[in-house]
Amino acid sequence: MKVRITDELAQQIVDSAKVVVGWDVNFIDCHGQIMASTDDKRIGTYHKAGHAAARTGQVQTVQDDRPTDGVSKGVNYPIIMDGLVLGVVGITGEPAVVGQYGFLLTKICEVFLKEYRLSQEVFSEEEHRSRQVMALIYHDEDMVQQLAEDQPALAGSQYVAVVFRWHEGTRRAGDFRQKMAEDCQSLGMTLYTYIYPSTVVVLIPSKVYPDWDRKLPRWKEWFYPGIFAGIGTEESFHRIHESYRFAKMALQSAEDRQIFCVHADEMKLAFLLQSLDGPIRRRYQKDICQHLTERDIHLLQVYYQQNLSIQETARILCIHKNTLQYRLKRIGEATGLNPRVFHDAVTLYIATLPWL
């Protein structure tokens, strides 16, 4: 991978070099233009000796100032990586004095360029991985098919999609992303990505899932509350998008219930309801709940969470059980549905689900 040197990177190099050597330093591109300099007046000007150093790959020494050639006395060193000249770094001053810094100067450049190349390679790897995950979860059929042909080992596995999301202001989101990447790499997993601004998606091969699942309690201990997880169904490579859809539903349930993680397999009724169009669900909820107050809806939610137990519901709401029975009766009169009769209770339960 050839390093493309930006003006910003070149300026970082010359600024750092001057701190070490104490003399003005220039960075010259392969066409002889000074990209960066500790002498602002020279930026953007042509440097004949630097151009020669880039063209020949040889050190060029200038014994006298030559304004017509855009050069000052000094020494110019080509920067070579993998057999390619990437640019020239020049140090201004008496050649006999500044020449002793040549080795140090080139090493400073090499360190900067190697670190920069490494960061670019890491970025490219993350970008490539992200494109693969996006194609799978959003069902880009052409790209999924191409991926299956290029990497048959991936296509031969079953997968479980997991979606993590954190709330705005969560302080440890960066720590979580780093820890998740480390754990995925330790398990040999390659399909995971961060989706701006607050989501991480992980596609877990079925054979790895038991090992991955054993890490959940520790993640909960470290990062909950503030981060929630939804785990999808097990699907084939070409149906990962279905697992992702169910994982998002499970995630929403986890956030609504304020628990760390929900598995899609725990959401039988939710699958059925979420398969309905949003406008249909909202119309159903509006028709059933139009005469209920927020306090009535909360009462019903607690009542059904407690499996229709009058005593437990009254205890949680801090009211007398007679008061609770009276309020349930009033709800029945307002809706035409008796919260204590099975058929009517199911209707009310569905209509008051917080995620509907």
N, C-alpha and C positions, 0 to 999 in steps of 0.2 A: 504494500500500500504506500504510494508516494505521498509525502507530506505536502500539503498546500499551505504555504506560509502566508499568513495574513499580516496586514500592517500592524495590528495589535500585538501579535506574537513577536514580530520583528522588534517592535518598540520595547517589549518586555525583555528581550534578549540584550539589546544595547544598554538599557537602563541598568540591568543586573550586572552586565560586564563592566560598566564604568565604576560601579561601586567597588568592584574587586580590583581593577587595574588602575583606576584613577585618571585615565586619559579619555578624550572624546572617542566614541566608537560609532561606526556606521554599519548598517546592514543594507547590502546592495543586491538587487535581484539579478536574474540571469541576463537581463537586457541592459544592465549597467545603470539602472535607476536606483537612487538611494531611497529605500522604502522607509527607513527609520534611522534616527540619529540623535545623539545627545546634544548636537548642535542644530537647533530647529531650522536655521537658515539653509541647511544643506538638504533637507527633506524634499524629495521630488526632483532634485537636480541629477544631471548625468555625471557618471564617474567612469572615466575611460579606463583607468587601471583596474577598477573593479570588474568592468565588462571583460577585460582581457583575462582576469583570473577565472571568471565564470566560464569563458569560452575554452580556455586551455586546461583548466583544472590545476594550474600551477600558482604558487605564491607570487605576488607581484609587489615589488618594493619600489617606492617613489622617494627619491633622494631630495627633490626640491619641489616647492609649491609651483603648480602649473595651472593658474586660473583658467586659461583657455581650454584645458582638458577637463576642468571641473575636479581637479585633484589637489590634495595637500600632501605634504611629505608624510610618509608613514608606511605601513605594511598591510597588505590585503590578503586574506586567507580564504580560499574556496572551502565551502562546507559541503562535504561529500558523505552521502549515506546510500548504502546498497549500490555503490558505483555511479550514483547520479549526483551532479552538482545541484544543490538546492538553493544556493545563494553564496554571497561573499560577505565576510565580516572584516571590516577595516578598522585599524586603530591609528589615530592621528598623532604624529610626533616624530622626533628624531628616530630614524630606523634603528640605529645602534642601541637606542634606549628602549623603545617600545617593542622591538623585535623579540626581546626576552619573554614577553607575555604571550607570544603566539600560540604556544601549546596550550596554555591555560585558557586563552580566549576560545580556541576551537573546541575544547572540552566543555566549556560553559554552553556553547551553542549545541553541541551534541546532546547534552543532558536535557536542555529545553525541548529539542526536537523529538527526542525519544519519548519523553513524557507526553508531549503533545500527540505524537502518533499513537501511543498507547491509549490515550483518552479518546481519540477518534475511533480507534478500533473497537473499544468498549461501546462507544455510542452507536457505531454501525451495527454491532451485534445486538444491542438492545432494540434498535430500530427494526432490524430484520425479524427478531423474535416477536416484536409487537405487531408487525404486519401479518405474520402467520396466525397469531392468536385472533386478531381482528377478522381475518378472513374466515376462520372457523366459527367464531361466535355469531358473526353476522351473515354467515352462509353465503359467502362469495363462491359460487359453485365452480367457476373456472379456476380460481386460485387454489381451492381445496383439492380439486382433481390434480392440478399440477403438483401440489405438495405431496399428494399421495403417490404420484409417479416418481417424484424425486427422492422421497424418503419412505419406502414401503414399510420399514419397521414401525414408523409412526402410525401409518394407516392400518396396521394389523392389530392395534390395541383398542380396548374399550376405555372410555374416559368419563370422569366425573368433573363437572365444572363447579368451581367454588368462587364466590364473589365476596370480597371484603369491602366495607365502606366505612369511612370515619366521618364524624361530624366536624363542621367548621370550628377551628380553634383547638382541635385535638393536638396536644403538645407533642405526643410521641409518634405522630404519623410517619416522620422520616425514619425513626428507629424501626418502626414496624415494616416499612418497605425494605429496609436493608436486611432485617432478620428474615423476612419472607424469601428474599432472593437467595440468601445464604442457605436456608433450609431446602429450597427447591434444588439448588445446585448440589447440595450434599446427597440428595436422593436421586440425582441424575435426571431431574425433570427439566425440560427445555421450553415448555409452553406456559409462560406466565408473563404478565405485563401490567404496567401501571396505566390507568386511564385518567387523565386530568378531569376534575381537580382532586378527587377523593376516593378513587376506586382501584382495587387490585383484583385482577382475574387470574385464576390458576386453573389449568387443565391437567388433571391428575390421572395418569394411567392406572387402570384398575389394580394391576399387580403391585403398585407402589402405595395405593390408597391406605391399606392398614397401617403402614409405617407413618404415613403422613397424618392420619387421623389421631395417632397416639400423641402428636404434638399439640393438638387443640387445647387440652387443659392448661398447658404451659402458656400458650398464647393468651388464653383468657386471663390467666393470673397476671401476665405482664401488661396487657393492653386494654382490658375491659375495665370500666365502661368507656365509651367513646368510639370503640371499633366494633362493628357487628359483621356477622358472616351468614351467608346463605349457601347451602350445599345442594347441588342439583342431582339429577338421576344419572344412573350409569347408561351411557349411550355409545354407539359405534362412532368411529372417526368421522364419518360423513353426517352424523346426527348430533355432533357436539352442540350445535346451536340450540337444540331442544333442551339439553342439559343446562345450558346457560340460561334459557328462558325460565326454567323451573328454579334455578339457583337465585335469580332475581326475585322471584315470588317469595322464596324462602327468606331471603334477606329482608324484604319488606315486612314479612311476618315477625322476624327477629327484632326489627326496629320498633314495630308497633307494640310488641309484647315486652320490649326492653330486656331481652335476654341476649346472650352473646351469640348464639348460633342456632339455626333451625335447619333441619334436614328436609329436603323436599318430600321424602317418603313419609314424613309425618303429616303431610298436608293433603289428605285425600279430598276433602270437601273443597279446600282452597283451589286445587287443580280444576275442579269442575266449574267453580264460580269464575275463576280468572280466565277461563276459556271463553266466557261470554264477553260481548263487546262492552266497553266502558259505558256508553250511553244507556245500554239496557240495564246494567247493574245500578247505575245512578237513578234511573227511573223507578226501578223496583224499590230502592231504598227510600226515595222521596214519597212514593205512594203509601208505603207502610208507616213511615215515621213522620209524616207531615203534621200530625197533631201532637207529637211528643216534644217535650223540652229536652235540653241537654242533660238535665238532672234525671229525667225519666230514662233516657238512653243509657246513661252511666249506671243507673240502678239495674237495668236489664243485663248489661254486660257483666256486672259483678254477680248477679243472680245466676246467670248461665255458667259463668266460670266456676261457681260453687255447686254445680250440678243440681240446681233448683232447691238448694237447702235454705229454708227460711232462717234457721238459727244462725248458720255461718254468714249468710248475706247480711243479716241484721247486725251481727257482731262487727263485720268489716266496715259497714256504713255507719256504725255507732248510732243506731236507732232501735226502737223497741220493735219486736217482731209483729205486734199488732199494727204499728205504723207501716211497716213493710207490706203487710197483707192489704192494708187499705190502699196504699199507693199502687200495688199490683192490680187491684180491682179498678182503680181509676184509669190505669193504662189500658186495661181490657175494654173499658167503656169508650175510651178515646179512639181506639183502633178497631174495635170489633173483634179483637183477638185476645183470647184468655192466655196470659203468660204461663199458666200452670197446667194447661191442656197440651198434650204432646204435639198434635198437628199444628196448633197455633203457636206453640213455643218454638218449633222449628222455623216457622215463618219469621217470627220476631228475632230469633237468634241470628239468622242470616242477614236480616235487614240492619242489625245493629253491630255487625262485625266492623271493627275500626278501619280495616284496610279495604272494605268493599268499595 
